[in-house]
Amino acid sequence: MSKRLIKYLVPAAFFGTFLGTMFIWSVAFGPAKVKKQMVVCYKFNENTPKEQVEKHIGDFLDLKKSNKQIVNYTAGYTVGNGDKKPDFDVMHYLTFKTEEDIAKFTQSESYQKFINTHKSEWKAEFVINADIK
């Protein structure tokens, strides 16, 4: 009877040790929790060429590469609701770990340079920061 019990307990113990190790590893070395998000929308002047809007999007993407505070970044053209035209032309969606990371990003030299380079093309800018639940 005891050999039979050992026959079942040894694999269970190895499996439990394996699962415990994987859990500890994922907690210790897994990605940090993303807790903050930033949405930036731009309305361009009527006379801004499409190529300049594309350059704007590309330059904002370069900010992701040069600012380690940004965890994730996506962007795109906004879409209307039915036949209603959208209020903004382009939307950028960024995620951060902390509010301090957002502050570092918005005060960074590269972001300030981006703003100074492109602000003459914008009719309006909308920025909102929020928690991620």
N, C-alpha and C positions, 0 to 999 in steps of 0.2 A: 504493500500500500504506500509506503513512504517513497519508493522509487517512482511510482506513478505520479505522486504529488510533485516531486522534484522535476519530473519530465514536463509538467505544465508550468510550474513556477519559474524555472530558469529562463525560458523564452519570454515569459511575461515580464520578468525583471529586466532583461536586456531591452525589450521593447519600451518599457517605462523609462529606463535610463536614456534611451535614444530620444524619446519624445521630450523629456525634461531638458536634455541638452539643446535640442532644437529650439525650444521655447526660450530658454535663457539666452541663446545666441541671437535670436530675433529681437529680443528686448534690448540687449546690449549693443548690437551692431546694426539694427534695422534703421530705416530712415526716420528722421525726426518728424514729429507730428506737425502738420501744416495747420496753423490756427487762424491766420489772417488772410484776407483777400482784398484786392484793390482793382477797381474797374475804372478805366479811363476812356472816355468817349470824346471824339472830336467831330465838329462840324466844320467843313472846309469852306473857304470863300468860293463863290460861284465860278470864278475864273481860274481856279487851281486846276492845272492839267492832271489827268489820270496818272501820268508817269511820276509826277511829284507826290501824289498820294501813295503810290507804290514805294517810292523812296522813303517816305515817312514810315510806312509799315516795316520796311527793311531796316531802317535806322533804329526803330524801337526794338526789333528783334536783336540787334547788336547790343542793346542795353542788357538783355538777358545774359549774353555771353560775357559782358564786362562787369556785371554786378552779382556777386555771389549770394547776396541776400535773396534774390529771386529764386524760389524753389521751382515754380512752373510758370509758363507763359503761353498764352494763345491769343490770337487776334483774328479779326475778320471784318468784312463789311456788314453793316447793320441791315436788317430787312424790315420792311414795313408790315403793318398789320392790315391785311386786305388791300384796299386801294389807298390807304393812308400812308403817306411817305414818312420814313423814319426821321426823328428829330436830329439824329447824328449820323455821320457817314461811316465812321470806323470806330470799333471798340477793341480795347486791349484788356485782357484779363490776366492778372498776376496773382500768385500766391506767395505768402511769406510765413515764416515761423512765428515772428513776434512783431509787435508794433514798433519796436526799436529798429527792426530790419526795414520796415516801411520808411521810417524817418531817415535812416542812413541812405536808402535808395533815393528818396526825393531830394536829399541834400547833396547827393553825389555829383561830382564834377561832370561825369558823362551824361547824367540826366539833365543837369542845368544846360549843358552844351546842346543837347537835343532840343530843349525848349527854345533856346535862343536861335537855333538854326531854323526851326519850323514854325514859330509862333506867328509869323506874318502870314502864313497860309490858313490859319484857323479863324473861323468866325466865332466859334464857341468851344469851350472845353468843359467837361464835366468829370469830376473825380469823386469817387465814393469808396471808403474803406469799411470793411465789415468783418465780423467774426465768422468763422466757419463752424457750423454745428454738425 
